[in-house]
Amino acid sequence: MGAEAMVGAMMRPFGAKVKSVMRDWLKLRLLYACALLSAFAASVCQAGLDEPEKRAIEHIRAHETEAFALLETLVEINSGTMNFAGVRRVAEVLRPHFEALGFSTRWEDGAPYGRAGHLIAERPGTGPRVLLIGHLDTVFEPGHPFQRFERRGHIAHGPGTADMKGGIVVALTALAALRVADALDRLHLTVILHGDEEDAGAPLTLARKTLVDAARAADIAIGLENADNDPRTAVVARRSSSRWRISVTAKSAHSSQIFTDEVGAGANYELARILAQFYRELRGEEHLTFNAGLIAGSTQVEYTPEPPAASVAGKDNIVAPQAVASGDLRAISIAQRERAKERMRRIVAQHLPGTAATIEFEDGYPPMSPSAGNDKLLALYDEASRDLGFGPVVAVDPRKAGAADISFAAEHVAMAIDGLGLLGGKAHTAEEFADLRTFEVQAQRLALLLMRLSR
């Protein structure tokens, strides 16, 4: 019986309220239980691995305690994006670990884009050029109460445990296993750990230039995010993230004159028309979403774009002369995004009487579009997982995968995959946790994938 069916059976005796509270919790626990059972069965299923692969796997098992100690050290350092000293401190802790594996490391100062900077580690080799992508920062700044690492059995609570200091520890452990198996020299490895993934610097093109340049020189990109925290999935497609803003102007007059030829419909009706038409005409296209996050209209409107905020003042008997709305737009490909923009522009241009409106777009993260290469890399990862005894791995629904840094690399490499970091849940909340039972699963999968790519 699968996790979904098991959860359904367990929920039948309870009422609707209890079901809504417990369903997600039970599902997550069952998924991790399945992963743990797979780990116990793995030693039997790994009989088909060759000797170097077995050495790599044994190294990971033998060094789990050290990996968890490093995770605790990293999590105990506050590295909220705007805590530049904390972000740099995390990098300084990590540098000797990479250097011990033969990597050269450097720090890219982030002053030109208003952030701490990035850690770059590189190790030349004879085989495929692999780019590993992660980040040093978290969403929790020094003033946030969520600051400490706390372990309760197999659950580790703390800022960045899953998102994504755990992913960095998984990668370091896998790379150390490759060295033990004499496979590290057969890959040209570049690791980029951003200091501003949670709140990217501006201009974004400059903040991600090093990543794009590295991707152009690479064959394969691997992201160390925790994806949707399901041990049965990995990410081979992500949607883009763009912002839009509509500005509406109209004639102001006494409310008794609204809809006359002299006054027209007013700004609020024009904005309502536009948003309603977006909903009617664009809703339903696969992978495309558009959200209105802020709406304001009245006699006086004061709007600031970053962060989005508005204040209004007016009267019920005055036709609103101005209105504004802002939101985001997400698409699975550049082509889908640009088609949506054109349709939105056309809708905005169909003004009600006595009104005028414009729309502006600001593109942020590009999409990680589906590709045959990404599917091939997933197939290799799935095969590694099965050979290790951890079961199959399938693609995450792109609707469940938000924007991530691998999207800047994906269009420049032959193959890309993400979500290979330590798994957990409640990211971006004071309840964030990593399930340490998934460490062995994820580190072994990544090590075996890299070893096989090196051949």
Secondary structure, DSSP 8 states (H G I E B T S, - for coil): --HHHHHHHHHTTS-HHHHHHHHHHHHHHHHHHHHHHHHHHHHHHGGGS-HHHHHHHHHHHHTHHHHHHHHHHHHTS--BTT-HHHHHHHHHHHHHHHHHTT-EEEEEE-GGGTS-EEEEEEE--SS-EEEEEEES-BS--TTSS----EEETTEEESTTIIIIIHHHHHHHHHHHHHHHTT-GGGSEEEEEEES-SSS--SSHHHHTHHHHHHHHT-SEEEE---TTS-TTEEBS-B---EEEEEEEEE---BGGGTTSTTT-S-HHHHHHHHHHHHHHHHTTSTT-EEEEEEEEEESEEEEETTTTEEEEE--TTB---EEEEEEEEE-SSHHHHHHHHHHHHHHHTS--TTEEEEEEEEE-S--B---HHHHHHHHHHHHHHHHTTS---EE--GGG----THHHHHTTSSEEEB--S--EE-TTSTT-EEETHHHHHHHHHHHHHHHHHT-
